[in-house]
Amino acid sequence: MTLDGIVKVTNRGMITIPANLRKKFGLKDGDQVIVIEDEGMLRIVPVESIESLQNRSLTTKEMMEILKRSREEELELEEK
């Protein structure tokens, strides 16, 4: 694990993901992420759009598996 920066939480509960991490993970304005509590830590997981998956030339089966995992993570987050 590396420390890539310290961010502040605003009074509205927002944070800014550091530019180097946005670039590294291809995050841009309007993209979605999932925030997961994992053993006392917060994890921020990018959610890939269908268009992004299509651009990677994945098979339908591969695309459906990635979407299924994303949905499972969303449901897990909603249950907490």
Phi and psi in degrees as GROMACS dihedral restraints (atoms count N, CA, C in turn):
[ dihedral_restraints ]
;  ai    aj    ak    al  type     phi  dphi    fc
    3     4     5     6     1  -120.9    20    10
    4     5     6     7     1   151.6    20    10
    6     7     8     9     1   -93.7    20    10
    7     8     9    10     1   112.0    20    10
    9    10    11    12     1  -103.7    20    10
   10    11    12    13     1     8.7    20    10
   12    13    14    15     1   143.6    20    10
   13    14    15    16     1   158.9    20    10
   15    16    17    18     1  -110.9    20    10
   16    17    18    19     1   132.4    20    10
   18    19    20    21     1  -120.1    20    10
   19    20    21    22     1   155.6    20    10
   21    22    23    24     1  -100.7    20    10
   22    23    24    25     1   146.8    20    10
   24    25    26    27     1   -94.5    20    10
   25    26    27    28     1   127.0    20    10
   27    28    29    30     1   -77.5    20    10
   28    29    30    31     1   172.1    20    10
   30    31    32    33     1   -66.4    20    10
   31    32    33    34     1   -12.9    20    10
   33    34    35    36     1   -98.6    20    10
   34    35    36    37     1     7.0    20    10
   36    37    38    39     1    81.7    20    10
   37    38    39    40     1    15.8    20    10
   39    40    41    42     1   -97.0    20    10
   40    41    42    43     1   151.4    20    10
   42    43    44    45     1  -129.8    20    10
   43    44    45    46     1   161.7    20    10
   45    46    47    48     1  -110.8    20    10
   46    47    48    49     1   123.9    20    10
   48    49    50    51     1   -76.1    20    10
   49    50    51    52     1   128.0    20    10
   51    52    53    54     1   -53.9    20    10
   52    53    54    55     1   144.8    20    10
   54    55    56    57     1   -55.5    20    10
   55    56    57    58     1   -40.8    20    10
   57    58    59    60     1   -62.6    20    10
   58    59    60    61     1   -33.7    20    10
   60    61    62    63     1   -77.5    20    10
   61    62    63    64     1   -37.2    20    10
   63    64    65    66     1   -60.3    20    10
   64    65    66    67     1   -43.0    20    10
   66    67    68    69     1   -66.6    20    10
   67    68    69    70     1   -46.2    20    10
   69    70    71    72     1   -58.3    20    10
   70    71    72    73     1   -39.3    20    10
   72    73    74    75     1  -100.6    20    10
   73    74    75    76     1     6.1    20    10
   75    76    77    78     1    66.9    20    10
   76    77    78    79     1    30.5    20    10
   78    79    80    81     1   -85.2    20    10
   79    80    81    82     1   133.4    20    10
   81    82    83    84     1  -136.4    20    10
   82    83    84    85     1   171.3    20    10
   84    85    86    87     1   -49.5    20    10
   85    86    87    88     1   128.2    20    10
   87    88    89    90     1    94.2    20    10
   88    89    90    91     1   -13.8    20    10
   90    91    92    93     1   -66.6    20    10
   91    92    93    94     1   156.7    20    10
   93    94    95    96     1  -110.2    20    10
   94    95    96    97     1   149.6    20    10
   96    97    98    99     1  -132.9    20    10
   97    98    99   100     1   157.4    20    10
   99   100   101   102     1  -107.3    20    10
  100   101   102   103     1   135.3    20    10
  102   103   104   105     1  -106.1    20    10
  103   104   105   106     1   121.9    20    10
  105   106   107   108     1  -123.0    20    10
  106   107   108   109     1   135.6    20    10
  108   109   110   111     1   -86.8    20    10
  109   110   111   112     1   124.1    20    10
  111   112   113   114     1  -135.3    20    10
  112   113   114   115     1   103.1    20    10
  114   115   116   117     1    51.8    20    10
  115   116   117   118     1    48.9    20    10
  117   118   119   120     1    81.5    20    10
  118   119   120   121     1     5.1    20    10
  120   121   122   123     1  -122.7    20    10
  121   122   123   124     1   155.2    20    10
  123   124   125   126     1   -96.7    20    10
  124   125   126   127     1   133.9    20    10
  126   127   128   129     1  -115.8    20    10
  127   128   129   130     1   137.2    20    10
  129   130   131   132     1  -109.9    20    10
  130   131   132   133     1   117.5    20    10
  132   133   134   135     1  -117.2    20    10
  133   134   135   136     1   119.7    20    10
  135   136   137   138     1   -63.2    20    10
  136   137   138   139     1   142.8    20    10
  138   139   140   141     1  -104.1    20    10
  139   140   141   142     1   122.9    20    10
  141   142   143   144     1   -82.2    20    10
  142   143   144   145     1   137.4    20    10
  144   145   146   147     1   -78.7    20    10
  145   146   147   148     1   160.4    20    10
  147   148   149   150     1   -60.1    20    10
  148   149   150   151     1   -39.7    20    10
  150   151   152   153     1   -61.7    20    10
  151   152   153   154     1   -41.6    20    10
  153   154   155   156     1   -62.8    20    10
  154   155   156   157     1   -42.3    20    10
  156   157   158   159     1   -65.3    20    10
  157   158   159   160     1   -39.7    20    10
  159   160   161   162     1   -64.4    20    10
  160   161   162   163     1   -38.3    20    10
  162   163   164   165     1   -67.4    20    10
  163   164   165   166     1   -19.3    20    10
  165   166   167   168     1   -85.1    20    10
  166   167   168   169     1     2.0    20    10
  168   169   170   171     1    57.6    20    10
  169   170   171   172     1    43.5    20    10
  171   172   173   174     1   -82.4    20    10
  172   173   174   175     1   154.9    20    10
  174   175   176   177     1   -72.8    20    10
  175   176   177   178     1   162.9    20    10
  177   178   179   180     1   -58.6    20    10
  178   179   180   181     1   -40.8    20    10
  180   181   182   183     1   -62.2    20    10
  181   182   183   184     1   -44.9    20    10
  183   184   185   186     1   -63.4    20    10
  184   185   186   187     1   -42.3    20    10
  186   187   188   189     1   -63.3    20    10
  187   188   189   190     1   -43.1    20    10
  189   190   191   192     1   -66.0    20    10
  190   191   192   193     1   -36.0    20    10
  192   193   194   195     1   -65.6    20    10
  193   194   195   196     1   -42.8    20    10
  195   196   197   198     1   -64.7    20    10
  196   197   198   199     1   -44.0    20    10
  198   199   200   201     1   -63.6    20    10
  199   200   201   202     1   -38.3    20    10
  201   202   203   204     1   -62.6    20    10
  202   203   204   205     1   -45.1    20    10
  204   205   206   207     1   -62.7    20    10
  205   206   207   208     1   -41.5    20    10
  207   208   209   210     1   -61.2    20    10
  208   209   210   211     1   -43.8    20    10
  210   211   212   213     1   -64.9    20    10
  211   212   213   214     1   -40.5    20    10
  213   214   215   216     1   -61.5    20    10
  214   215   216   217     1   -39.7    20    10
  216   217   218   219     1   -65.8    20    10
  217   218   219   220     1   -38.9    20    10
  219   220   221   222     1   -62.2    20    10
  220   221   222   223     1   -46.4    20    10
  222   223   224   225     1   -63.7    20    10
  223   224   225   226     1   -39.2    20    10
  225   226   227   228     1   -61.2    20    10
  226   227   228   229     1   -41.2    20    10
  228   229   230   231     1   -65.3    20    10
  229   230   231   232     1   -40.9    20    10
  231   232   233   234     1   -65.3    20    10
  232   233   234   235     1   -29.9    20    10
  234   235   236   237     1   -71.9    20    10
  235   236   237   238     1   -22.4    20    10
